[in-house]
C-alpha cells in the first residue's frame, strides 16, 4: 500500500512539475494530471512494481522500473489524446524523466555505504502466524536469507500481499516460482505439518533444486535460522 501511495504522489508531483516547466504554470484543467496518475497506476499493475524491494535494488529491478516509466509515459500521452485532455508530448517526456529520477533516488537510498554479503533468496511455505514469526527473524539485519515471498495452498490467499511479501502460489508451483524469482531456499512454517505436505514439499524442492528447511515448529525455525547465521 505504501509503494502504491508513493507512486501516485510521484506521478502527480511529476506531472505537475512537468507542466510547470514546459508550459510555465499550472494547467488550466486537472484532467491531464488525472490521466497521468491513471497511466502510472496501470503501468504499476502491469509491471508489478509493488513487488520491488528498494532496499535491495538490483539491475533487473532497474530495468523493470525503466520499462514501466517509459510505458507509463506512452500510456498517458495516448490516453490524453483519446479523451482530449491537454497533455503535450513534451510534458509526457519531462514527467517520465522525473519519474525515472524517483526510482534512482529510491535505489540509492537502499544501498549501504559498505558492501554487503550476498543473501540467499528464500521462500516461506505457510503464510500464517508461524510464517510471520519466521519472516520477522529472517528480516533481521545481517541474516543470510532474504525472504522474497510466500507459498501457500489456501486459494483465498493467492495473489495477495501479506506482511509486505506476495503470495506467489501453492507449494506445487515451487519449481516455477524458484526459477522465476531466483529462490535458493524454502522454509516450511506450518503448525502440524503433515507427512503428505512434507513429502510434497521435499519433492518440489528437489525438482526446483533449492534447499528445503523443514521447520514444523516456531522453535525449530528460529534455531535453524540462528545456526545458518552462525555458519554464514
C-alpha positions, 0 to 999 in steps of 0.5 A: 500500500505504501509503494502504491501511495508513493507512486501516485504522489510521484506521478502527480508531483511529476506531472505537475512539475512537468507542466510547470516547466514546459508550459510555465504554470499550472494547467488550466484543467486537472484532467491531464494530471488525472490521466497521468496518475491513471497511466502510472497506476496501470503501468504499476499493475502491469509491471508489478512494481509493488513487488520491488524491494528498494532496499535491495535494488538490483539491475533487473529491478532497474530495468523493470522500473525503466520499462514501466516509466517509459510505458507509463509515459506512452500510456498517458500521452495516448490516453490524453489524446483519446479523451482530449485532455491537454497533455503535450508530448513534451510534458509526457517526456519531462514527467517520465524523466522525473519519474525515472529520477524517483526510482534512482533516488529510491535505489540509492537510498537502499544501498549501504555505504559498505558492501554487503554479503550476498543473501540467499533468496528464500521462500516461506511455505505457510503464510500464517502466524508461524510464517510471520514469526519466521519472516520477522527473524529472517528480516533481521539485519545481517541474516543470510536469507532474504525472504522474497515471498510466500507459498501457500495452498489456501486459494483465498490467499493467492495473489495477495500481499501479506506482511509486505511479501506476495503470495506467489502460489501453492507449494506445487508451483515451487519449481516455477516460482524458484526459477522465476524469482531466483529462490535458493531456499524454502522454509516450511512454517506450518503448525502440524505439518503433515507427512503428505505436505512434507513429502510434497514439499521435499519433492518440489524442492528437489525438482526446483533444486533449492534447499528445503528447511523443514521447520514444523515448529516456531522453535525449530525455525528460529534455531535453524535460522540462528545456526545458518547465521552462525555458519554464514 
